[in-house]
């Protein structure tokens, strides 16, 4: 208890709670903006092939951003936070050069993959507008990679709020372009609006970097001595983690696209709320907690860090588990209340409601895993997390193929929830075994999760029994 109290004093000195609150507010506004953007896509284009087009063209570029650019930014924060001031600028110049090289390479690979897919699958997965829309989307890949590197540099310099604030211009720009040009440009209005917003975002970030005397040019491709092998090993682990976690969404999206027109839009729109909550917490973990954890290891040691992680795991489990239950219970009513005026097809609303309700079930497990990823990144212990993510990805694919036969597109959302829950239990046992988490705290978390699963089955008892009957007659 003394160590826990001492941790609270340190956290207060760092103003971590205050920064977390403001990052949460800004990220909330950001995701509300993206939610409104998607809402307007549904309003203007419906659940049609045109709205599906936007999600199809974003799969490859955003997948690459997720597995290469974001891990690069996450690896930068602990390294730059611990760096000496004399080594800081030379390292940044090198990292900028590597970042730009990455983005150009990823653009080339994306275009190559697109060309191959278009040649082999054009009659199955593509429509006539896909090639132009895909090319129009590629600049967002370059801009996203550049921004992630710049935001990581700002986070290491304790600019916790600025990256989240500057990003607000992206959905705002997309919304304005939809209102102004949706009727004349179609889905291209969304693409060009986001591109314009990313450029404006980058200009804002670079303005503050220049105030810190940090410049993009000249680029330096010679590796400074301060950047050792450990950095790249940690980065490779983060890439592996990102691949194994990010691949779940493209696979589920591809499976949804095989279920007919509109299914992909229903799936992507349905999981937005869960991604919305996860995005807020991920922003807090990345922008505030990761820099804090990196400094805590350097200054206070790993023991105090373990106490803080234990508290954070218990706190989030106690808060997010009842929240997920509450939202699961009322999800159908809320979906009808929000969408009954813009979606005339009641069957589509029911499918959307099922996707939303099942996706929210993974929230407590996702947050637990996210905390462990930040902790593992800070202490450079990510191997078991990579192995667990591989198991979760395989399980999600198997369950997704199985469940879509019974509950259509909602089965993809349910498979994500079950696989993430299974992975979280594995990680919990591992952390208790390695003494990163005490046995008593681990037992409390297991009790909370077990109660959560039991209540979900009770609330969904009739559907659960019907599914078992279908499974029994199937075999």
C-alpha positions in Angstrom: 0.0 0.0 0.0 2.9 2.4 0.8 4.3 1.8 -2.7 0.9 2.4 -4.2 0.5 5.7 -2.3 4.0 6.7 -3.4 3.1 6.0 -7.0 0.0 8.3 -6.7 2.3 11.1 -5.5 4.6 10.6 -8.4 1.7 10.4 -10.9 0.3 13.7 -9.4 3.6 15.4 -9.9 3.6 14.3 -13.5 0.1 15.6 -13.9 -0.7 12.4 -15.6 -4.4 12.3 -14.6 -5.0 15.9 -15.8 -3.3 15.2 -19.1 -5.2 12.0 -19.5 -8.5 13.8 -18.9 -7.8 16.4 -21.6 -6.5 13.8 -24.1 -9.7 11.8 -23.5 -11.8 14.9 -24.2 -9.9 15.8 -27.4 -10.0 12.2 -28.6 -13.7 12.0 -27.8 -14.3 15.0 -30.0 -12.0 13.4 -32.7 -14.0 10.2 -32.8 -17.3 12.0 -32.7 -16.0 13.8 -35.8 -15.2 10.5 -37.5 -18.5 9.0 -36.3 -20.3 12.0 -37.8 -18.3 11.5 -41.0 -19.4 7.9 -41.2 -23.0 8.8 -40.3 -23.0 11.3 -43.3 -21.6 8.6 -45.6 -24.6 6.4 -44.6 -27.0 9.3 -45.0 -25.7 10.4 -48.4 -24.8 7.1 -49.9 -26.6 4.4 -47.8 -25.4 0.9 -47.3 -24.6 0.5 -51.0 -21.6 -0.4 -53.2 -20.5 3.3 -53.2 -20.2 3.4 -49.4 -18.5 0.0 -49.5 -16.0 1.5 -52.0 -14.6 3.9 -49.3 -14.0 1.1 -46.9 -12.5 -1.2 -49.5 -9.9 1.3 -50.7 -8.8 2.1 -47.2 -8.1 -1.5 -46.2 -4.6 -1.9 -47.7 -3.1 1.6 -47.0 -4.5 1.9 -43.4 -3.4 -1.7 -42.7 0.1 -0.7 -43.6 -0.1 2.4 -41.5 -1.3 0.3 -38.6 1.5 -2.3 -38.9 4.5 -0.2 -39.8 3.9 3.5 -39.0 2.1 3.3 -35.7 4.6 0.8 -34.2 7.4 3.0 -35.4 5.9 5.9 -33.5 5.4 3.8 -30.4 9.0 2.6 -30.5 10.2 6.2 -30.8 8.5 7.5 -27.6 10.4 5.4 -25.0 13.7 5.8 -26.9 13.4 9.6 -27.3 12.1 10.0 -23.7 15.2 8.3 -22.4 17.6 10.0 -24.8 20.1 12.7 -23.8 19.5 16.1 -25.2 22.8 16.0 -27.1 21.7 12.9 -29.0 18.1 14.0 -29.5 18.3 16.0 -32.7 20.6 13.7 -34.6 18.3 10.8 -33.8 15.2 12.8 -34.9 16.8 13.6 -38.3 17.6 9.9 -38.8 14.1 8.8 -37.8 12.5 11.4 -40.1 14.6 10.0 -43.0 13.6 6.4 -42.2 9.9 7.4 -41.8 9.8 9.0 -45.2 11.5 6.0 -46.8 9.0 3.7 -45.1 6.0 5.7 -46.4 7.2 5.8 -50.0 8.0 2.1 -49.9 4.6 1.3 -48.4 2.9 3.4 -51.2 4.8 1.4 -53.8 3.8 -1.9 -52.1 0.2 -0.8 -51.8 0.1 0.1 -55.5 1.7 -3.3 -56.4 -0.8 -5.2 -54.2 -3.7 -3.2 -55.7 -2.5 -4.0 -59.2 -2.3 -7.7 -58.6 -5.7 -7.8 -56.8 -7.3 -5.8 -59.6 -5.9 -8.2 -62.2 -7.0 -11.4 -60.4 -10.2 -10.2 -58.5 -11.7 -7.3 -60.5 -14.9 -9.2 -61.3 -15.3 -10.3 -57.7 -14.1 -7.6 -55.3 -13.8 -4.4 -57.4 -16.0 -2.0 -59.3 -15.1 0.4 -62.1 -14.3 3.3 -59.8 -12.0 1.4 -57.5 -8.7 2.1 -59.3 -9.1 5.9 -59.3 -10.4 6.0 -55.7 -7.5 3.9 -54.5 -4.9 6.2 -56.2 -6.7 9.2 -54.7 -6.4 7.6 -51.2 -2.6 6.8 -51.4 -1.5 10.4 -50.3 -3.2 9.7 -47.0 -0.8 6.9 -46.4 2.3 9.2 -46.8 0.7 12.0 -44.7 -0.3 9.5 -41.9 3.2 8.1 -41.6 4.8 11.5 -41.5 2.3 12.7 -38.8 2.8 9.7 -36.6 6.5 10.3 -36.5 6.0 14.0 -35.7 3.4 13.3 -33.0 5.7 10.8 -31.3 8.5 13.5 -31.2 6.1 16.0 -29.7 4.9 13.4 -27.1 8.5 12.8 -26.0 8.8 16.6 -25.6 5.8 16.5 -23.3 3.3 18.0 -25.8 0.6 15.6 -24.7 -2.4 17.6 -25.9 -1.3 19.2 -29.2 -1.3 16.1 -31.4 -4.9 15.3 -30.4 -6.0 18.9 -30.8 -4.4 19.2 -34.3 -6.1 16.0 -35.5 -9.5 17.5 -35.0 -9.2 19.3 -38.3 -9.2 16.0 -40.2 -12.8 14.8 -39.6 -14.0 18.5 -39.6 -12.5 18.9 -43.1 -14.1 15.6 -44.3 -17.5 16.6 -43.0 -17.3 20.0 -44.7 -16.3 18.4 -48.0 -19.2 15.9 -47.8 -21.7 18.7 -47.2 -20.2 20.8 -50.1 -19.3 18.2 -52.7 -21.1 14.9 -52.0 -23.7 15.4 -54.7 -21.2 16.4 -57.3 -18.1 14.2 -56.4 -19.7 11.3 -54.6 -17.5 9.3 -52.3 -14.4 11.2 -53.6 -15.6 14.2 -51.4 -14.7 12.1 -48.3 -11.2 11.2 -49.7 -10.3 14.7 -50.7 -11.7 16.2 -47.5 -9.5 13.9 -45.3 -6.4 14.6 -47.5 -6.9 18.4 -47.1 -7.4 17.9 -43.3 -4.2 15.8 -43.0 -2.2 18.5 -44.8 -3.5 21.2 -42.4 -2.8 18.9 -39.5 0.8 18.4 -40.6 1.4 22.2 -41.0 0.2 22.8 -37.4 2.5 20.1 -36.0 5.5 21.3 -38.0 4.9 24.8 -36.7 5.4 23.7 -33.1 8.3 21.4 -34.0 10.1 24.5 -35.5 9.5 26.3 -32.2 11.6 23.5 -30.6 14.2 24.0 -33.3 13.4 20.6 -34.9 13.4 20.6 -38.7 12.6 18.0 -41.3 15.6 18.9 -43.5 18.3 17.9 -43.9 17.5 14.2 -43.7 20.2 11.9 -42.2 20.4 8.3 -43.3 23.5 7.6 -41.2 22.5 5.8 -38.0 23.6 7.7 -34.9 25.6 5.6 -32.3 22.8 6.2 -29.7 20.4 4.0 -31.8 21.3 0.5 -30.8 20.0 -2.9 -31.8 17.5 -3.0 -28.9 15.5 -0.3 -30.5 15.0 -2.3 -33.7 14.3 -5.5 -31.8 11.6 -3.7 -29.9 10.2 -2.2 -33.1 10.1 -5.6 -34.8 8.1 -7.0 -31.8 5.7 -4.0 -32.1 5.4 -4.7 -35.9 4.6 -8.4 -35.2 2.0 -7.3 -32.6 0.5 -4.8 -34.9 0.2 -7.3 -37.8 -1.4 -9.9 -35.7 -3.9 -7.5 -34.1 -4.6 -5.4 -37.2 -5.1 -8.4 -39.4 -8.3 -9.3 -37.6 -10.2 -6.3 -39.0 -9.2 -6.7 -42.7 -10.0 -10.4 -42.5 -13.4 -9.8 -41.0 -14.0 -7.0 -43.5 -13.2 -9.3 -46.4 -15.5 -12.0 -45.0 -18.2 -9.4 -44.6 -17.8 -8.3 -48.2 -18.7 -11.9 -49.3 -22.1 -11.6 -47.7 -23.6 -9.2 -50.3 -24.0 -5.5 -50.8 -24.2 -3.5 -47.6 -22.8 -6.2 -45.3 -19.3 -4.6 -45.3 -20.7 -1.2 -44.4 -22.9 -2.6 -41.7 -19.9 -4.4 -40.1 -17.6 -1.4 -40.3 -20.2 1.0 -39.1 -21.3 -1.4 -36.3 -17.9 -1.7 -34.8 -17.3 2.0 -34.8 -18.6 2.5 -31.3 -16.2 0.0 -29.8 -13.3 1.4 -31.9 -14.4 4.8 -30.6 -14.0 3.9 -27.0 -10.8 1.9 -27.7 -9.4 4.9 -29.6 -9.9 7.2 -26.7 -8.2 4.9 -24.3 -5.4 4.1 -26.8 -4.7 7.8 -27.2 -4.4 8.2 -23.4 -2.1 5.2 -23.2 0.1 6.3 -26.1 0.2 10.1 -25.5 0.4 10.1 -21.7 1.0 6.7 -20.1 3.7 5.5 -22.4 6.0 8.6 -21.9 5.3 8.4 -18.2 6.1 4.7 -18.0 9.3 5.2 -19.9 10.4 8.0 -17.5 9.3 6.0 -14.5 11.6 3.1 -15.4 14.5 5.4 -15.9 14.0 7.3 -12.7 12.1 5.1 -10.2 12.7 1.5 -11.4 10.5 -1.4 -12.4 9.0 -2.2 -9.0 7.0 1.0 -8.7 5.9 0.5 -12.3 4.4 -3.0 -11.4 2.3 -1.4 -8.7 1.0 1.2 -11.0 0.1 -1.4 -13.7 -1.7 -3.5 -11.1 -3.8 -0.6 -10.0 -4.5 0.4 -13.7 -5.7 -3.2 -14.6 -8.0 -3.4 -11.6 -9.4 0.1 -12.1 -10.2 -0.4 -15.8 -11.7 -3.9 -15.1 -14.1 -2.5 -12.4 -15.1 0.5 -14.6 -15.3 -0.9 -18.1 -17.0 -4.3 -17.4 -20.2 -2.9 -16.0 -20.2 -0.2 -18.7 -20.0 -3.0 -21.4 -22.8 -4.9 -19.8 -25.0 -1.8 -19.6 -24.4 -0.9 -23.3 -24.9 -4.5 -24.4 -28.3 -4.6 -22.7 -29.6 -1.4 -24.2 -27.8 -1.6 -27.6 -30.8 -2.7 -29.6 -33.0 0.1 -28.3 -30.3 2.7 -28.9 -29.7 1.5 -32.4 -33.4 1.8 -33.4 -33.6 5.2 -31.7 -30.6 6.6 -33.7 -31.1 4.9 -37.1 -34.8 4.2 -37.6 -35.3 7.5 -39.6 -32.4 7.1 -42.0 -32.5 3.3 -42.5 -35.9 2.0 -43.7 -34.9 -1.7 -43.8 -35.6 -3.1 -40.3 -33.5 -6.2 -41.0 -30.4 -4.0 -41.6 -31.0 -2.2 -38.3 -31.2 -5.5 -36.5 -28.0 -6.7 -38.0 -26.3 -3.4 -37.2 -27.6 -3.7 -33.6 -26.1 -7.2 -33.3 -22.7 -6.1 -34.6 -22.7 -3.2 -32.1 -23.7 -5.2 -29.1 -21.2 -8.1 -29.8 -18.4 -5.7 -30.5 -18.7 -3.9 -27.2 -18.1 -7.2 -25.4 -14.4 -7.2 -26.3 -13.9 -3.7 -24.7 -12.7 -4.9 -21.2 -10.4 -7.5 -22.8 -9.0 -5.1 -25.4 -8.2 -2.5 -22.7 -6.4 -5.1 -20.6 -4.3 -6.1 -23.6 -3.5 -2.5 -24.5 -2.2 -1.8 -21.0 0.1 -4.8 -21.2 1.4 -3.8 -24.6 2.4 -0.3 -23.3 3.9 -1.9 -20.2 5.8 -4.5 -22.4 7.0 -1.7 -24.7 8.3 0.3 -21.8 10.2 -2.6 -20.3 11.1 -4.3 -23.7 9.2 -7.5 -22.9 6.9 -8.2 -25.9 7.6 -11.8 -26.9 4.7 -13.5 -25.2 2.3 -10.8 -26.3 3.3 -11.6 -29.9 2.6 -15.3 -29.4 -0.8 -14.6 -27.8 -1.8 -12.3 -30.6 -1.0 -15.0 -33.1 -3.3 -17.4 -31.2 -6.0 -14.8 -31.1 -5.7 -14.1 -34.8 -6.0 -17.8 -35.8 -8.9 -18.3 -33.4 -10.7 -15.2 -34.7 -10.5 -16.5 -38.3 -11.8 -19.9 -37.4 -14.7 -18.6 -35.3 -15.5 -15.9 -37.9 -15.9 -18.6 -40.7 -18.0 -20.6 -38.3 -20.3 -18.0 -36.9 -21.2 -16.2 -40.2 -23.1 -19.4 -41.1 -25.4 -18.9 -38.2 -25.8 -15.2 -37.4 -24.5 -13.6 -40.6 -22.3 -10.5 -40.3 -22.8 -10.3 -36.5 -20.9 -13.5 -36.2 -17.7 -11.6 -37.2 -18.2 -9.2 -34.3 -18.8 -12.1 -31.9 -15.7 -14.0 -33.0 -13.6 -10.9 -32.3 -15.0 -10.7 -28.8 -14.5 -14.4 -28.0 -11.0 -14.5 -29.4 -9.9 -11.3 -27.6 -11.3 -12.7 -24.3 -9.4 -15.9 -24.7 -6.2 -14.0 -25.4 -6.7 -11.8 -22.3 -7.0 -14.9 -20.1 -3.7 -16.2 -21.4 -2.0 -12.9 -20.8 -3.4 -12.7 -17.3 -2.0 -16.1 -16.4 1.4 -15.2 -17.9 1.6 -11.9 -16.0 0.7 -13.6 -12.7 3.3 -16.3 -13.4 6.0 -13.8 -14.2 5.0 -11.8 -11.1 4.2 -8.6 -13.0 0.8 -9.0 -11.4 0.1 -10.4 -7.9 -1.9 -13.6 -7.6 -4.6 -11.8 -5.6 -5.1 -9.1 -8.2 -5.1 -11.8 -10.9 -7.9 -13.7 -9.1 -9.9 -10.5 -8.7 -9.7 -9.9 -12.4 -10.6 -13.5 -13.2 -13.7 -13.2 -10.9 -14.8 -9.9 -12.6 -14.4 -11.4 -16.1 -16.1 -14.7 -15.2 -19.1 -12.8 -13.8 -19.2 -10.7 -16.9 -19.3 -13.7 -19.2 -22.0 -15.4 -17.0 -24.3 -12.3 -17.1 -23.8 -12.0 -20.9 -25.0 -15.6 -21.3 -28.0 -14.9 -19.0 -29.0 -11.8 -20.9 -28.6 -13.6 -24.2 -30.0 -16.9 -22.9 -32.6 -17.6 -25.6 -30.3 -16.8 -28.5 -27.6 -18.9 -26.8 -29.9 -21.9 -26.6 -31.1 -21.5 -30.2 -27.5 -21.3 -31.4 -26.7 -24.5 -29.5 -29.7 -26.2 -31.1 -28.5 -25.1 -34.6 -25.1 -26.4 -33.8 -26.4 -29.7 -32.6 -28.6 -30.2 -35.7 -25.7 -29.1 -37.9 -23.5 -31.9 -36.8 
